[in-house]
Amino acid sequence: MATRRSDIVDAENPGVYHCISRCVRRESLLADPSRRAWIVTRLEFLAEFAAIDVISFAVMDNHLHILLRIRPDIVHAWSDQEVARRRASLLPDQRLRRLLGAAPGTAATAEELASILNCPARIAKARRDVCNLGFFHRLLKEPCARRWNHEDGVTGHFWEGRFKSPRILNQRALLLVSAYIELNEVHACKAGSIQSSFWTSARRQWQRLCAEVRHACDSESCEGVDAATVLRGATWQPVFPCKVGAINCDMPPATSQLHEAAQPEMIPLVEYLEAVDSAGRRTRTDKAGFIGPTQPRPVAMAIAKALESLRFGAPLSVRAAERLAAARMEEWIDQRAQQRFEFETLGTLSFAIRGRGSCYGDGDSLLQEAARRGSRRVQAIALLSSA
């Protein structure tokens, strides 16, 4: 028997969920790059106004992976005005806007905000909506289904049933599932490396690493700050983080018990990408694709790109980049020794997701989740080695 979503999702507390949607009959309805680009752009838009972080994503030919963190704690600190503005931006009242003559794509009108603010029930619903997984998926999947069915000259379902949303219970599961998502194109033989995975968040994280490398080189050349130290300070973050915006300081703090995965530690971006790259280089019995031995590592590529962009710049910046390139492996080993997280789990295991369940986790995290649901036990999705 399927687990109710209301049992899986704790709407009152922050939590991380691996959301999976498939196209009807698993047809390759997302193979068109313009459709994939629309989904990525839409995810970025939704994260701007919703209280939900998009941690990672993969848009494949016939299915979609999104790792989302809901933030009801932030919604609790928003004023009614802020909640109304965000809710109206996410789902405008088209009928009212037509009556007012508001141009498409413009900011929410005062009348739209008033229609929400003047009704306590509507403002309460708006608070629930802006951090609700179902509402988020409705805004993501319904518009594109209508548009693309019209393009294809068909009617009926575009997506196969409702989305799945197993919960992430601990830090290890968060890292493994995020890496699993970001290696989807590699494992499907659609990309040969993290850098060439155009339709996953891995490439965007790598592009951010490139920018951080350039910033580190500039910091050393202009301010005398060690480039490696600056680079280690760049942490892994959601690819599309929630825009917190204005916080109402008069609101009392929300009382919540957070799962370990809902409040991840500060992980160096360079270390995370190296770990994902190492996992992608392991061959798997159930997947055809992997990162080949001739592919450069993401940090080396980022440094090479920085050197190329700085070649005609200040000589000090070039020397800083060269020193960073020469010392990167030594620093990487030092970071691994000091890191509290077991990144070797990603680097040495070729992991696979197996079985059915409603959460990812082990040990105490499963016991806590069972207690929260009022059950004797919960069924976890296994994260297994497939090497």
Buried (B, 14 or more C-beta within 10 A) or exposed (E): EEBEBEBBBBBBBBBBBBBBBBBBEEEEBBEEEEBBEBBBEBBEBBBBBBBBBBBBBBBBBBBBBBBBBBBBBBBBBBBBBBBBBBBBBBEBBEEBBEEEEBEEEEEBBEBBBEBBBEEEEBBEBBBBBBBBBBBBBBBBBEEBBEEBBEEEEEEEEBBBEEBBBBBBBBBBBBBBBBBBBBBBBBBBEBBBBBBBBBBBBBBBBBEBBBEBBBBBBBBBBEEEBBBBEBBBBBBBBBBBBBEEBEEEEEEEEBEBEEBBBBEBEEBBBBBBBBBBBBBBBBEBEEBEBBBEEEBBBBBBBBBBBBBEBBEEBEEBBBBBBBBBBEBBEEBBEEBBEEBEBBBEBBBBBBBBBEEEBBBBBBEEBBEBBBEBBEEEEBBBBBBEEBE
